């Protein structure tokens, strides 16, 4: 079986993709994406879900009201 350039690129990129995903999860950057996935799973549609701006505003307001939900 011959290895193509795309196979090599895929194999090489896989660990970097995993690190990128992990850092976004730790930093909270994936929070909106996770919210959308959860909303879609529960409701079957994204209609009625919060927009990106509203989501982040509500999240930061909640963190301000409840400072124990974050480390700093």
C-alpha positions as CSV (number, residue, x, y, z in Angstrom):
1,X,0.0,0.0,0.0
2,X,1.5,3.3,-1.0
3,X,1.4,6.3,1.2
4,X,0.2,9.5,-0.4
5,X,1.0,13.1,0.5
6,X,-2.5,13.5,1.9
7,X,-2.0,10.5,4.1
8,X,1.2,11.9,5.5
9,X,-0.4,15.3,6.1
10,X,-3.4,13.7,7.9
11,X,-1.1,11.6,10.1
12,X,1.1,14.6,10.9
13,X,-1.8,17.0,11.6
14,X,-3.7,14.6,13.9
15,X,-1.7,15.4,17.1
16,X,-1.8,19.1,16.4
17,X,-5.5,19.0,15.9
18,X,-5.9,17.2,19.2
19,X,-3.8,19.7,21.1
20,X,-5.7,22.6,19.4
21,X,-9.1,21.0,20.5
22,X,-7.8,20.4,24.0
23,X,-6.6,24.0,24.4
24,X,-9.9,25.4,23.2
25,X,-11.8,23.1,25.7
26,X,-9.6,24.2,28.6
27,X,-9.8,27.9,27.7
28,X,-13.6,27.8,27.2
29,X,-13.4,28.9,23.6
30,X,-15.6,25.9,22.5
31,X,-18.4,26.8,25.0
32,X,-20.6,28.3,22.3
33,X,-20.1,25.3,20.0
34,X,-20.9,22.9,22.9
35,X,-24.0,24.9,23.8
36,X,-25.2,24.7,20.2
37,X,-24.6,20.9,20.1
38,X,-26.4,20.4,23.4
39,X,-29.3,22.6,22.3
40,X,-29.7,20.8,19.0
41,X,-29.6,17.4,20.8
42,X,-32.3,18.5,23.3
43,X,-34.6,20.5,20.9
44,X,-33.9,19.0,17.5
45,X,-33.4,22.5,16.0
46,X,-31.3,25.5,16.6
47,X,-34.4,27.8,16.2
48,X,-34.9,29.6,19.5
49,X,-31.3,29.2,20.7
50,X,-29.2,32.1,21.8
51,X,-27.0,33.9,19.3
52,X,-23.3,34.0,19.8
53,X,-23.3,37.5,21.3
54,X,-26.2,36.7,23.7
55,X,-24.6,33.4,24.8
56,X,-21.2,35.0,25.7
57,X,-22.9,38.0,27.4
58,X,-25.0,35.6,29.5
59,X,-22.0,33.4,30.3
60,X,-19.9,36.3,31.5
61,X,-22.8,37.7,33.5
62,X,-23.2,34.3,35.2
63,X,-19.5,34.2,35.9
64,X,-19.6,37.6,37.5
65,X,-22.6,36.6,39.6
66,X,-20.9,33.3,40.6
67,X,-17.1,33.9,40.8
68,X,-16.5,30.3,42.0
69,X,-17.2,29.0,38.5
70,X,-13.8,30.1,37.3
71,X,-10.3,30.0,38.7
72,X,-9.3,33.7,38.3
